[in-house]
């Protein structure tokens, strides 16, 4: 296992020597020592330590805590304060909310080792969990997102780019509702308000704009995190399913129409024995062509069958030639 490297930030020379000796005895390496908050941030960027020890009396409390906040923001590594004050108000001002976020003076080898190991262990677990979360996001075929209560996407997985064609940066740069189909916006906003109020979205459907101008149907499940003011959501592209539903409805309608025509044609039809006209329900007589045209979608085209051609057309043609 690689030796852990610790950055020290303290203006008190005696404290620095104490920390260096204790870290060496505990088999840690010293990444660097700085005496000002400004030097600390620059040194962390240069040396990339595994953990930072900061004397809370470095400059003012504000300088020390501001430097710690900057480090945590830019490099999510653990920071432990060294302090002679442990009252709740001091800890609150320093932003110390974890039980192993500080060590009291005078520093002992045992206390230092325990706090360092616990902080590093917790950091490794959090880092591993974050890596698993990133992997889950990156390989998931569904569309995953974090949506803040102000209506902007805060995090999206790559499935959004594959489905809609927009980059994740483009999707996060505008309010989410701008990507929703205009006909679906009112009920989408109503659902969003319900979720922000503590409800859940289960099986909610709407259409989202694609970069090529088309729309895709999405099926949503979502739940809120009121403390973080964010909505966690998963959506699935159901466009193919929707298109299949439309095609199914079209085929069903055509089948129903065809069955209606068949039922009409299967009814008992009174027909004249001489002229072959058909009587309708109102006792009017119609030619076969007009009746079928009126009661079905069929239309007639006229031709001559082989029997009629021989019997009628050839006889008529022969009579004309004889004349």
C-alpha positions as CSV (number, residue, x, y, z in Angstrom):
1,X,0.0,0.0,0.0
2,X,1.3,3.4,-0.9
3,X,2.4,5.7,1.9
4,X,-0.2,8.4,2.6
5,X,1.0,12.0,2.1
6,X,-0.1,14.7,4.5
7,X,0.0,18.4,3.9
8,X,0.5,20.6,7.0
9,X,-0.6,24.2,7.3
10,X,0.4,26.0,10.5
11,X,2.3,29.1,11.5
12,X,3.2,27.8,14.9
13,X,6.7,26.2,14.5
14,X,6.4,24.1,17.6
15,X,3.1,22.7,16.3
16,X,4.6,21.9,12.9
17,X,7.5,20.0,14.6
18,X,5.0,18.1,16.7
19,X,2.9,17.1,13.8
20,X,5.9,16.2,11.6
21,X,7.3,13.9,14.3
22,X,3.9,12.2,15.0
23,X,3.3,11.7,11.3
24,X,6.7,10.2,10.8
25,X,6.2,7.8,13.7
26,X,2.9,6.7,12.2
27,X,4.5,6.0,8.8
28,X,2.9,8.9,6.9
29,X,4.9,11.1,4.5
30,X,5.0,14.9,4.7
31,X,3.7,16.3,1.4
32,X,4.5,19.9,2.3
33,X,4.4,22.5,5.1
34,X,2.9,26.0,4.6
35,X,2.5,28.9,7.0
36,X,-0.3,30.9,5.2
37,X,-3.7,30.1,3.8
38,X,-2.8,31.4,0.3
39,X,0.4,29.2,0.2
40,X,-1.7,26.2,1.4
41,X,-4.0,26.3,-1.7
42,X,-1.1,26.7,-4.1
43,X,0.8,23.9,-2.4
44,X,-2.1,21.5,-2.5
45,X,-2.5,22.1,-6.2
46,X,1.2,21.4,-6.7
47,X,1.8,18.4,-4.3
48,X,-1.7,16.7,-4.4
49,X,-1.7,15.3,-0.9
50,X,-4.0,12.6,0.5
51,X,-5.1,14.7,3.4
52,X,-4.6,18.3,4.8
53,X,-4.0,19.3,8.4
54,X,-4.8,22.9,9.1
55,X,-4.2,24.8,12.3
56,X,-7.4,26.7,12.8
57,X,-5.4,29.7,14.2
58,X,-3.7,30.0,10.7
59,X,-4.3,33.7,10.0
60,X,-7.9,34.2,11.2
61,X,-10.6,31.6,11.5
62,X,-12.0,32.9,8.3
63,X,-8.8,32.5,6.3
64,X,-8.3,28.9,7.5
65,X,-11.9,27.8,6.9
66,X,-12.0,29.6,3.5
67,X,-8.9,27.8,2.4
68,X,-10.4,24.5,3.6
69,X,-13.6,25.2,1.6
70,X,-11.5,26.0,-1.5
71,X,-9.6,22.8,-1.2
72,X,-12.7,20.7,-0.7
73,X,-14.3,22.3,-3.7
74,X,-11.4,21.9,-6.1
75,X,-10.0,18.6,-4.8
76,X,-12.4,16.5,-2.7
77,X,-9.8,15.4,-0.2
78,X,-10.3,15.2,3.6
79,X,-9.4,18.2,5.7
80,X,-8.8,18.0,9.5
81,X,-8.4,21.1,11.7
82,X,-6.1,21.4,14.7
83,X,-7.6,23.6,17.3
84,X,-7.4,24.5,21.0
85,X,-11.1,25.5,21.0
86,X,-13.9,22.9,20.9
87,X,-17.1,24.8,21.7
88,X,-20.1,24.2,19.4
89,X,-20.1,27.8,18.1
90,X,-16.4,27.6,17.1
91,X,-17.1,24.3,15.3
92,X,-20.1,25.7,13.5
93,X,-18.1,28.8,12.3
94,X,-15.4,26.5,11.0
95,X,-17.9,24.4,9.1
96,X,-16.9,21.3,11.1
97,X,-20.0,19.0,11.0
98,X,-18.2,15.6,11.2
99,X,-17.0,13.9,14.4
100,X,-13.5,13.4,13.1
101,X,-13.1,16.9,11.5
102,X,-10.8,18.2,14.1
103,X,-8.0,17.4,16.6
104,X,-7.5,19.2,19.8
105,X,-4.2,20.6,21.1
106,X,-1.9,19.3,22.6
107,X,-1.8,16.7,19.8
108,X,-1.1,13.1,20.8
109,X,0.1,10.3,18.5
110,X,-2.9,8.1,19.2
111,X,-5.5,10.9,18.6
112,X,-3.7,12.0,15.4
113,X,-3.5,8.4,14.1
114,X,-7.1,7.6,14.8
115,X,-8.5,10.8,13.2
116,X,-6.3,10.4,10.1
117,X,-7.2,6.8,9.6
118,X,-10.9,7.4,10.1
119,X,-10.9,10.5,7.8
120,X,-9.0,8.6,5.1
121,X,-11.2,5.5,5.4
122,X,-14.3,7.6,5.1
123,X,-13.0,9.4,2.1
124,X,-12.1,6.1,0.4
125,X,-15.6,4.8,1.0
126,X,-17.2,7.9,-0.3
127,X,-14.8,8.0,-3.4
128,X,-15.6,4.4,-4.2
129,X,-19.4,5.0,-3.8
130,X,-19.1,8.0,-6.1
131,X,-17.2,6.0,-8.7
132,X,-19.9,3.3,-8.6
133,X,-22.5,6.0,-9.0
134,X,-20.7,7.4,-12.0
135,X,-20.4,4.0,-13.5
136,X,-24.1,3.3,-12.9
137,X,-24.9,6.6,-14.6
138,X,-22.7,6.1,-17.6
139,X,-23.8,2.6,-18.6
140,X,-27.5,2.8,-17.8
141,X,-29.7,2.5,-20.9
142,X,-32.5,4.5,-19.2
143,X,-32.4,8.3,-18.9
144,X,-31.3,9.3,-15.4
145,X,-31.3,12.9,-14.1
146,X,-31.2,15.2,-11.2
147,X,-33.5,18.1,-11.6
148,X,-33.3,21.0,-9.2
149,X,-36.5,22.7,-7.8
150,X,-35.7,25.7,-10.1
151,X,-36.4,23.6,-13.2
152,X,-32.8,23.0,-14.4
153,X,-31.1,19.7,-14.9
154,X,-28.1,19.3,-12.6
155,X,-26.9,15.9,-13.8
156,X,-27.7,13.7,-16.8
157,X,-26.3,10.4,-17.9
158,X,-25.1,9.7,-21.5
159,X,-28.4,8.0,-22.5
160,X,-29.9,11.5,-22.9
161,X,-27.4,12.4,-25.6
162,X,-28.1,9.0,-27.4
163,X,-31.8,9.5,-27.2
164,X,-32.4,13.2,-27.9
165,X,-29.2,14.2,-29.8
166,X,-28.5,17.2,-27.6
167,X,-25.3,17.3,-25.5
168,X,-25.8,17.2,-21.8
169,X,-24.4,20.7,-21.6
170,X,-27.1,21.9,-24.0
171,X,-29.8,20.2,-21.9
172,X,-28.5,21.7,-18.7
173,X,-28.2,25.2,-20.1
174,X,-32.0,25.8,-20.4
175,X,-35.0,25.2,-18.2
176,X,-36.2,21.6,-18.7
177,X,-39.7,22.7,-19.7
178,X,-38.3,24.2,-23.0
179,X,-37.6,20.7,-24.2
180,X,-41.1,19.4,-23.5
181,X,-43.7,19.3,-26.3
182,X,-45.9,22.4,-26.1
183,X,-49.1,20.3,-25.8
184,X,-47.6,18.5,-22.8
185,X,-46.2,21.4,-20.9
186,X,-49.1,22.3,-18.7
187,X,-49.6,18.8,-17.3
188,X,-45.8,18.3,-17.0
189,X,-45.5,21.5,-14.9
190,X,-48.5,20.3,-12.8
191,X,-46.7,17.0,-12.2
192,X,-43.5,18.8,-11.4
193,X,-45.3,20.9,-8.7
194,X,-46.8,17.8,-7.2
195,X,-43.4,16.1,-6.9
196,X,-41.7,19.2,-5.4
197,X,-44.6,19.2,-2.9
198,X,-43.6,15.7,-1.7
199,X,-45.4,13.5,-4.2
200,X,-44.1,11.0,-6.7
201,X,-44.4,10.6,-10.5
202,X,-45.2,7.1,-11.4
203,X,-45.7,6.1,-15.1
204,X,-46.0,9.8,-16.2
205,X,-45.7,10.2,-20.0
206,X,-44.7,13.2,-22.1
207,X,-42.8,14.1,-25.3
208,X,-39.3,15.6,-25.4
209,X,-37.7,17.5,-28.2
210,X,-34.9,16.0,-30.2
211,X,-32.1,18.0,-31.8
212,X,-33.4,17.1,-35.3
213,X,-36.8,18.6,-34.5
214,X,-38.7,15.4,-33.8
215,X,-40.1,14.3,-30.5
216,X,-39.6,11.1,-28.4
217,X,-42.2,9.8,-25.9
218,X,-40.7,9.3,-22.4
219,X,-42.1,7.3,-19.5
220,X,-41.1,8.8,-16.1
221,X,-40.8,7.8,-12.5
222,X,-39.5,10.5,-10.1
223,X,-39.2,11.3,-6.4
224,X,-38.1,14.4,-4.5
225,X,-35.3,15.1,-2.0
226,X,-36.6,18.1,-0.2
227,X,-33.5,18.6,1.9
228,X,-31.3,18.9,-1.3
229,X,-34.1,20.6,-3.3
230,X,-33.7,18.2,-6.1
231,X,-35.8,15.6,-8.0
232,X,-34.3,12.2,-8.8
233,X,-35.8,10.8,-12.0
234,X,-35.6,7.9,-14.4
235,X,-37.2,8.0,-17.8
236,X,-37.5,5.3,-20.5
237,X,-37.9,6.0,-24.3
238,X,-41.3,4.4,-25.2
239,X,-41.6,6.0,-28.7
240,X,-41.6,2.6,-30.4
241,X,-44.3,1.4,-28.1
242,X,-46.4,4.5,-28.8
243,X,-46.0,4.1,-32.6
244,X,-47.0,0.4,-32.2
245,X,-50.1,1.5,-30.3
246,X,-51.1,3.9,-33.1
247,X,-50.5,1.2,-35.8
248,X,-52.5,-1.3,-33.7
249,X,-55.4,1.2,-33.4
250,X,-55.3,1.8,-37.2
251,X,-55.5,-1.9,-38.0
252,X,-58.3,-2.4,-35.5
253,X,-60.3,0.4,-37.0
254,X,-59.8,-1.0,-40.5
255,X,-60.8,-4.5,-39.3
256,X,-63.9,-3.1,-37.6
257,X,-64.9,-1.3,-40.8
258,X,-64.3,-4.4,-42.9
259,X,-66.4,-6.5,-40.5
260,X,-69.2,-3.9,-40.7
261,X,-69.2,-4.1,-44.5
262,X,-69.3,-7.9,-44.3
263,X,-72.2,-7.8,-41.8
264,X,-74.2,-5.5,-44.1
265,X,-73.6,-7.7,-47.1
266,X,-74.6,-10.8,-45.2
267,X,-78.0,-9.4,-44.4
268,X,-81.1,-10.7,-46.4
269,X,-81.5,-8.5,-49.4
270,X,-84.9,-8.4,-51.3
271,X,-84.0,-8.3,-55.1
272,X,-86.4,-8.0,-58.1
273,X,-86.6,-11.2,-60.1
274,X,-86.7,-9.3,-63.3
275,X,-84.7,-6.1,-63.2
276,X,-82.4,-7.2,-60.3
277,X,-82.9,-4.0,-58.3
278,X,-82.5,-4.2,-54.5
279,X,-85.1,-2.8,-52.1
280,X,-83.7,-0.9,-49.1
281,X,-85.2,-0.6,-45.6
282,X,-87.3,2.4,-46.6
283,X,-88.9,0.5,-49.5
284,X,-87.0,2.2,-52.2
285,X,-85.5,0.2,-55.1
286,X,-81.9,0.7,-56.2
287,X,-79.6,-0.8,-58.7
288,X,-77.1,-3.3,-57.4
289,X,-74.3,-0.8,-58.1
290,X,-75.9,2.1,-56.3
291,X,-76.9,0.0,-53.3
292,X,-73.5,-1.5,-52.7
293,X,-71.8,1.9,-53.2
294,X,-74.1,3.5,-50.6
295,X,-73.6,0.8,-48.0
296,X,-69.9,-0.1,-48.4
297,X,-66.7,1.5,-49.4
298,X,-66.6,-0.5,-52.7
299,X,-66.7,1.2,-56.1
300,X,-67.5,-0.4,-59.4
301,X,-65.4,-0.6,-62.5
302,X,-67.0,-2.1,-65.6
303,X,-65.7,-4.8,-67.9
304,X,-66.9,-7.8,-69.9
305,X,-66.7,-11.4,-68.6
306,X,-65.7,-14.2,-71.1
307,X,-69.3,-15.6,-71.3
308,X,-70.9,-12.2,-72.0
309,X,-68.1,-11.4,-74.5
310,X,-69.0,-14.6,-76.5
311,X,-72.7,-14.4,-76.1
312,X,-73.3,-10.7,-76.4
313,X,-70.4,-8.8,-77.9
314,X,-69.4,-11.3,-80.6
315,X,-73.1,-11.8,-81.7
316,X,-73.6,-8.0,-81.9
317,X,-70.3,-7.5,-83.8
318,X,-71.3,-10.3,-86.3
319,X,-74.7,-8.7,-86.8
320,X,-73.2,-5.4,-87.6
321,X,-70.8,-6.9,-90.1
322,X,-73.6,-8.8,-91.9
323,X,-75.5,-5.5,-92.2
